[in-house]
Amino acid sequence: VSLGVVFYAVTSFGPSYEAQKDSFGGKLLAKVGLMDLDMKPRNPVQQGSKWGFLYVIIVVLSFAWYSVRPGTYAFNTGMFCCVYEVMTAIALLPQLWMFWTDKKVSSALANFVAL
């Protein structure tokens, strides 16, 4: 069922993806040398570095959140909850970045992201 949902989302909404606006984390990766300054990766390995960058940040913040967050769960359950919470919080950042770079957002889209 999950693969079917992913396939449906990619085929239905894939054409609406705006790659030129998707530059979140690109400036930092350019400073590190993983991307060119024009935000284009030099090879296929560097294409994945953009997503790898986000997942490294998620893992680091999850461990920090696990050490602060009180809980009586086992490590596996507690860490899963922390990864989930951090990932959902981090997922908003690229969306907010795209809105900030455009400097204009429709009210319906703003309500959707805020809720």
N, C-alpha and C positions, 0 to 999 in steps of 0.2 A: 504494500500500500504506500509506503514512504517513497519508494522509487517512482511510483506512478505520480505522486504529488509533485516530486521534484521535476519529472519529465514534463508534466502539465505546466508548471510554473515557468520553466525554461522556454518551452515552445510558445506559450501564450504571451509572456511578458519579456522575453529575451530581446526582441526588436526595440523595446522602449529604453534599453540600457544606454546611457550617455557616457561613454568612456572618457571623453574629454573633460567631464566634470568630476570624474572619480580620481582625485589627486590626493586623497587623505593619506598622510604619512609619507608622501613622495619627496617632500623637501628634506625630511630627516634622512631618508634612504639615499638621496642624492649626496648629502653631506658625508655619509658613511662610505659612499662609493658603490652602492648596490644598484643605482639607477643613474641615468643621465639627467642633466638639469632640465631637459624638456619632458621629464617624467616618463620616458620610454625605457623599458628594460633592454639590456644589451643582448640577452639570450634567454632561452626558456627557463633556466634555473632562476634567473633574476625576476622573472614574471611571478614566480611563487614567493619570492622574498617579501613582497608587499603583504601577502596574507600571513606569511610566517611571522612577520613583524608584529602583527596584531595578536597572533596566538601566543607569542612569547610574552607580550605585555599582559595578556589575560592570565597566563600561568603564574607570573610573578605577583600580580595583584591578588590572585586567588590565594596563594600561600600567605600573603600579608593579611588578607581578610580572614583567613582561617585562624590565624594566630590572635586576632582581635575579637572575632565573633564568638560569643559564648554558645556552647552546645554540649549535649550529653551523648551525641552520636558517636559511632565508630569513625575512624579516620576516613574510610572510603565514603561513607554517607555524608559526613560533614564536608569533605573536600568536594564531592560532587555538587552539593548545595552551593558552596562558595564559587565554584567554577561557573555554575549556572547563573548565579546572581551577578558576578562580575561580567560574564559574557553578555547578558542582557543590558547591563549598564553601558558597556563599551560599544554595543551595537548601535546606540543612538549617536555616538560621536561622528561617524562618517556622514550620517544624514544631516546633522547640524552643520558640519563642515560644508556640505554642498549648498545648504541654504545660505550660509554666511558668505560664500564666494559669489553667489548669484545676487545677493542683496534684495531679493524679492521672492516672496512666497505667497501662494494663494491661501486664503483663510481656511478653506477646507483641508488643505494639506497640513497647515500649521496645527489645526485642531487634531488631526489624525496622529501626528507625531507627538504632540503634547499629551495626548491621552494614552 
